[in-house]
Amino acid sequence: MKDILIITNYFPPETGAASNRIFHLASGLKDEGFNISVLTPLPNYPYGKVFKEYKGKFNKSSNENGITIHRLWIFASNSKNKLLRLLAMLSYSFSLVWYFIWNKVPKTVIVQSPPLIVAFTCMLFLKSKKRKLILNVSDLWPLAGYELGVFKKNSGYRLLEKIEKHNYKKADLILGQSEEILNHVTALFPDKETFLYRNYPDFETSSNEFKEPESPKIKLVYAGLLGIAQGIHKLCQELNYENIEFHIYGAGAEKEKIEAFITKNDNLPIFYHGEVTRQQLHNELLKYDITIIPLLNRIYGSIPSKIFEYAKLGLPMLYFGGGEGESLIKNYRLGWVAESGNYPELNKQIQILKKEDFSQELKMHILNVSTDVFNFKSQLNQLKEIL
């Protein structure tokens, strides 16, 4: 049985796409006969505080569903202060180095990136000719940070670019969640071995679960992180509510602003339902006509995992983010698109939608695409051949 160590910043009980992605990878490889262990911080995302049940602990190891999980100390923070965020990443990097010194590390290691500095720590301290380092790249940092307005192209940005290139250079294999990521990597290192590893989910669904929403208005839903990149607060301000209800699930930096907006505009059909478990969310989403997947700015290389999650539910999508994600929606007929950042076009698209557009036939088509194309087990079988 081959040993594989996965190093990640996010893992359950934390919620969100990053946590789900690594959990499915770890569980899938374990089911294929690999002996999987995970290194991750004490749970703290997205609140920036270590979860109550882990407070006061320096580290904690456990075996959960056949996976050995080592949770390491971190100075948790989700502050907007860049120095505090940097300190949080450095603290986890310190914990990783301490772990590497005192523990045996398997010959095959999968490292999640970003964060760049955590990945850099792993590439620097674990690189050896006898060890295979696999870098799982879900977003292109620092480029994504620049497009989000987090960074300016100054000396700090150039330093992050050097760290990024170092990580790619030292990796034996790079997994990328989009073609754009792989194109970016091979433009820098043409001979680098790469593998397209999409963020496909792994859970069971049934067409019998489809429900017919009772409201005469179109029931539009957003579920996920309420962060700056998603721009849900601005979306609340810009939407035309003439023929829609807007329902929101999730938590994040914009939560309080969204709640304040709803309170101030109680005449608008906006409903905030808070944060629920993933299983609860799947059941809730089936009540709605269509989901919206927005990005405040088009981010090169990024594809929201929601596309694959919602396809698995047979849920029609309205995509408002541009890039490779938009191409997936169009090519596989998963719903509708509007130009990223163009709110008049978004409202125009919403106004021409009718209840009958969200037919059982469309939902079955989307579900079939998920089964035939966005297939987690098929992708995993390809991956295990090169591990």
N, C-alpha and C positions, 0 to 999 in steps of 0.2 A: 504494500500500500504506500503510494507516494505521498510525502509530506509537503504541504503548501502553507505558507504563512501569508496572510492578507493584512496589509497595514493601511488603515483608513482613519479619517477624522470623524466619520459618522457611522453609527451602527445602532440598531434597535436596542433599547426602547426609544431612541430618538426617532422622530418621524421625518418624512420628506423624501424627495426623489433620491438624494445621495445615499441615505440610509437604506432605502428599499433596494437600490441597485446593488449595493455590496452584499446585503443580506441574501438576495436571490443568487448572486454569484457564489457565495460561500455555501449555501444550502444545496445548490445544484451540483457543485463539485463534490460535496460530501456524498450526495446520493449516487454519484458516478464512481464512488469507491476511493476517493482521495481522503487523506487524513488532514483536515482543515483546522488551522488555528488562526485567530484574529487578534491583532493589536489595535486598540482604539482608546481614545480618552474616556475618562469617567463621563457618563452622559450629561450633556449640558446644552445641546442645540434644540430649539432656536433661542432659548431664553437667556443664554450667557451666564447661567448659574448651574452648578452641579445639582442634579436631581436630588430630591429630599432623601431618598433611600440610600444614596451614595455619599452624602455629605459626611465630612470628617474622616473619609478613607483616603489613604495614600494610593492604594491600588486595590483591585479585586479581580480574582480569577474564578471562572466558573465553567461548567460544561452545560451547554444549552442545545438540546436536540442533536447531540453528537458533535457539536463544534466547540472547541476550547477557546474561550474568550478571555483575554487579558486586558483589563481596563486600567489605564495608567493615569497618574496625576496630571492635571492641567490647571493652569491659572485661567479659569473660564471668564470670557468677556465677549459681549456683542456690542461693545461701545462703538460710537462713531469716531472716537479718538483713535487715530491710526497707530499711535505708539502702544496703546493698550491692546489693540488687536494683534500687533506684532509680538507683544509680550506673551499673549496667549499661544501663538504658534510656536514661539521659541521655547516656552515651557513644555509643550508636548514633545518638541524635538529633543529637549534635554532628557525627558522621561524615556524616549525611545533609545537614546544613546546609552543610558543607564541599563536599560533592558538588554541591549545588544552585548554589553560588557559581561553581564552576569548570566546570560542564558544562551543556550545553543539555538542557532537560527537555521531553519531548513535550507536545503539547496535551491529551492524554488520559492521566490517571494514576489507577490503582486502588490504594487504600491499605488495607492490612489493619488491622483493629482488633478486639480489643485487641492490643498495649498502647496505652492511651489517650495516654500522653505522646508516643510515637512518631507516632501519628496526628495529635495536636495540632501537632507540629512540621511535619508535611507540610501540614496545612490552613493553618497560619499563614504559611509561607514560599512556598507554591505557589499560593495563591489569587489568581486574576486573572480578569478578564472573558473573556479569550481562552482560558482553560484549563478543561477539564472535569474536576472532581475527583469520583471515585467512591469511596465508603467501603464496604468489604466488612466487615460486622459479623457476627462469628461468636459472640460472647458479649456480654452486657450488663454492662459494667463501669461503675461500681463495684458495681452491684447483685449481680452474681454473686459478687464478692469478699465482700460482706457476708453472703450466704447460706452461703458456705463458711467463714465465721468469720475471714477474713483481715482484714477492716476492721470498725471500730466506727463508728456514725453520729455522728462528731464533726466538728470543723472540717476535718480532712484529707479526710474523706469528702465533705463538702459542696464542697470545692475540686475533687475529682475529678468530682463531678456537674456543676460548671460547665464543666470541660474537656470532658466528654462532650457537653453541650448545644452547646458551641462547635463541636465536630467535626461534629455533625449539621447545625447551621445553615449551616456553610460548604460542606458537601458539595452537589454538584449532583444526585447520585443516590446512594441508599443501597441496597446489596444486603444482605439479611438472610437468615440460614440457617433462620429459623423465622417462623411467623406471629406468635408472641409478640414477637419482636424488632421486626417491622414495626409491630405495634400500639403498642408502647412509643414508637417514633420518631414515629409520626403523632399520638399523644396530645400530644407536645411540639410538633410542627410539622405541623399538619394538611395543609398544602399541599406537603409534601416529596414528591418523586418517589421511589418505592421499587420494588423488584423482589425477589420471593422467589427466592433462589438457594441451593438446597439443596447439601449436600456430596456429590453423587453421584460415585461413582468411575468410572473409565474403563479397564477391562481386560476381556479376553476370557475367558469361561468356557464349560464344556460340561457337559451333564447326564451325559455318559459318565464324568465324573470322580467321581461320587458313589460312596462306598465304604460297606460295611456294617461298622461297628465290631464286633470279635469279642468284646469283654469282655461278660460277663453283666450287669455293672453299667452304669448309665447313665454315659457319659463326658461330663462337663461341662467346658467349657474357657473360660478367660478369656484374652484377648490384648490387650495395649495398655499404656498408661502405668500404672505402679505408684505412683500419686500419692495425695495426701491425698483428693482429690475422689472417687476410685474406691473407696477403702476396702477394698482386697483383703485387707489384714492382718486387719481385723475380720471380713471374710467368712470367712476361714480358721477363725477362732475360733468363728463362729456356725453354720456349716453342719452339718447332720445327714448323716453319711457312710454311713448304713445301706445305701443302694442306689446310691451314686454314687462315682465317682472324680473328683477335681478336678485339672485340669491348668492350669498357668499359664505364659504367655509374656510377656516384656516386661522393662522396666527402669524405674527411677524411685526416688523418695525412700523408698519403703517396701520396697525390695528386700531390704535386710539384715534387717529385722524379719521379713519373710516367710520368708527362708531360715532364720533362727534358730528360728522357730516350727516349721517343718517338721523341723528337726533334733531339737528338743526333743520333738516328737510324731511320731516315726517310725512309730508304729503306725497313723497315719491315712493314707488313700490320697490324699495330696496330692503332686503332682509338679511341680517347677519346672524348666522347659526353657530358661531364659535368653532372650536376645534373638536373633532371627533376621531375615533380610531379609524384605521384604514378600512377594516371590514364594515364598520358602520357607514363610512363614507360611500363605499361601493353600493350598499343598499339604498342610501339616500339619493345618489346620483341617478338611479333608475327612475326617479320620480319626475325628472326634468326632460324638456324637449331637446335642448342643445347646450353644450358647454362652450365657454369662450376660453381661448388660450392666448393671453396677451403678453407682449414684451414691450416695455416702454421704448427701447431702442433695439434695432436689429443687431444681434451679436454674432459675429463670424465664428463658425464652428459649433455653436450651441444649438441643440435640438431639445426642446422640452420633453421630458420623459412622459408627460401627460398624454402626448399623442398615442403612445403605445398602451398606456394604462387605459385610456378611454376606448381605444379600439377593442381592447379585450372585453369591455363592457357593452360594445355595440352602440356607443353613444356618439351621435353626430356632433361635429366640432365646427366652431367658428374660429379660424386662426388669424391672429393679428400680431404677427411677429417677424414676418419676412424670412429670407434665407432658405436653408435646406429643409426646414420644417414645413414651410409653405409648399415646397415642391412635393413633399410626401403627401400632404393633404390633397393637392391637385391630382397627382399621378395615380393615387389609389382611391380617389373619390370618397374621401372620408368626411366631407362637409363643404364648407365655404371659407373663402379667405378675403381679407381686406388689407390694403397696403399698410405696412407697419407705420404707426404714428399718424395716420390719416383718419382722424375721427369723423369728418363729414362722410368719407367713403364707408367707414364702418357703420354709421347710422343708416346710410342709404342701403347697404346690404341687409341690415336688420329689418328695415321697413318693407322690403320686398319678400321677406320670408313669410310663409303661411304655415299653419298647423299641419296641413296635409303634407308638407315637405318632409316631415319627420316620420316617414312611413315605416312599417314593420319590414318592408323589403330593404329599405336603406340600412336599417339597423342590422339586419341579417347579413347584408353585403359587408358592412364594416366588421362584423364579428368574424366573417369568413376570411377577410384580409388578415385579421389578427392571427387566425389559425394557420393560414397557408403561407403568409409572408413574415409576419412579426412573431415568429415561433421561437420561444426561449430554448426549448430542448434541442431543436435542430441546430441553433446557433452554438449551444453549449457543446454538442457533439463535435462540431468543427473545431471549437477552441481546444478541447481536451486532446486532440490529435497533435497539437503543436506545443503543449505544455511540457 
